[in-house]
Amino acid sequence: MDATSGATLSGRAAADAGYALAFDRLFARGRTAVLAGTHYRDTPPVDGGRWGMSVVLRPDPDCAHRLAAVTVEALGIAGAVHWPTGAVEAVHFTVRAIEEHRSVIPSDDPLVARSASALNRAAAVSPPVRLRLSGLTLTPSGVMVCAFPEDSAAAGFADRLGEELGPDGWFEAAYHRDIWYATLVHFTGELRDPRGLVDWVAARRYLDLGTTTVGAAELLRFAYNGRQPVRVGLARAPFAGVSTP
């Protein structure tokens, strides 16, 4: 191993340790909120609220089905009233939110056009993103799968996207996403078995859910389908060297 490779591995180990610590802190906060009954209750998106147009990464199909299966297990303990956002039609890793929620976005929307162009420019010079999915964690608002980047591709793409968006990146200009994750369950009401959920997640803090290689990034909006918010694609941009299917 040369010095450069050693430094790369050392840097990755340090980054992994930082991610792990952040997920541990989230679990502690989530456990406290869940057991106290003070957890956040999500409500369907409304104009001007959360769930706005975003750039996301979608796990590959095999990974998406693994996450959907874990989501079903979690709902079996939390209760069926909560949102199964780890379902195949909803699961995603957010790179950047572009704006607040809009229930109607015209087909010729100028922000969509500019954001799609920025997305294409950033993706064209970014390698595919590889994420290692290692464990679940609990938060005051739901159950997450913890994602650890295998290299610098995810962070590099996020940085390039911000640069390419320019003024259109205002919504998260002062916000730095310091972990990668997908929320499998969003809480929407009372939990059926709070202690059981805490114990179930604790037993899966280091569950190996494999890796996913993401070959494209997507610009999308979210629509409430009567059960949960689901993805509605607006644009898709393959990463460098990835053929468009």
Disulfide bonds with the S-S distance in Angstrom:
none
